[in-house]
């Protein structure tokens, strides 16, 4: 089986983030590395990340320089 890395980037979208997390953790494929890159959200996003932390391989919550910077952070951390 091949490990798959899934990267979710987020900024102030707690509802969408939770829906995405639930979708990823409900997958039947088990060899998933799940990374969340959050742009220092000021909403409830960090609480949601912590709520599902046992299903998340890595998360980063810090200011970034936008969408592509966040994706590049995730790619740099991914091992799948």
C-alpha positions in Angstrom: 0.0 0.0 0.0 1.3 3.5 -0.9 1.1 6.4 1.6 -1.0 9.3 0.4 -0.4 12.8 1.7 -3.5 15.1 1.9 -2.9 18.7 2.5 -5.7 21.1 3.6 -5.0 24.8 3.7 -7.2 27.1 5.6 -7.7 30.7 6.7 -10.8 31.7 8.7 -13.1 29.0 7.3 -13.9 26.9 10.4 -17.1 25.4 8.9 -15.4 24.4 5.7 -12.4 23.1 7.5 -14.5 20.8 9.8 -16.4 19.5 6.7 -13.1 18.8 5.0 -11.5 17.1 8.0 -14.6 14.8 8.4 -14.4 13.9 4.7 -10.7 13.0 5.0 -11.1 10.9 8.2 -14.0 9.0 6.8 -12.0 7.7 3.8 -11.6 3.9 3.7 -8.0 4.1 2.5 -6.0 3.8 5.7 -2.4 4.8 4.7 -3.1 8.6 4.8 -0.8 11.3 6.1 -3.1 14.3 6.8 -1.6 17.8 7.0 -3.4 21.0 7.8 -1.8 24.4 7.1 -3.7 27.2 8.8 -2.9 30.8 8.2 -3.3 31.9 11.8 -7.1 32.0 11.6 -8.9 34.3 14.0 -12.1 32.2 13.9 -12.7 28.8 15.5 -10.4 26.9 13.1 -7.7 26.1 15.6 -10.2 24.6 18.1 -11.6 22.4 15.3 -8.0 21.3 14.4 -7.4 20.4 18.0 -10.8 18.6 18.2 -9.6 16.2 15.4 -5.9 16.2 16.3 -5.8 12.4 16.8 -6.6 12.1 13.1 -4.2 14.8 11.8 -0.6 13.9 11.2 0.7 17.4 11.3 -0.7 20.9 11.6 0.8 24.4 11.4 -1.1 27.5 12.4 0.9 30.6 11.6 0.8 33.7 9.4 1.9 33.0 5.9 2.1 34.9 2.6 -1.0 33.5 1.0 -2.4 30.4 -0.7 0.7 29.3 -2.5 3.0 29.8 0.5 0.7 27.7 2.6 0.6 24.9 0.0 4.4 25.0 -0.3 4.7 24.6 3.5 2.4 21.5 3.3 4.4 20.0 0.5 7.7 20.6 2.4 6.3 18.6 5.4 4.6 15.8 3.3 6.2 12.4 3.2 3.7 10.5 1.1 
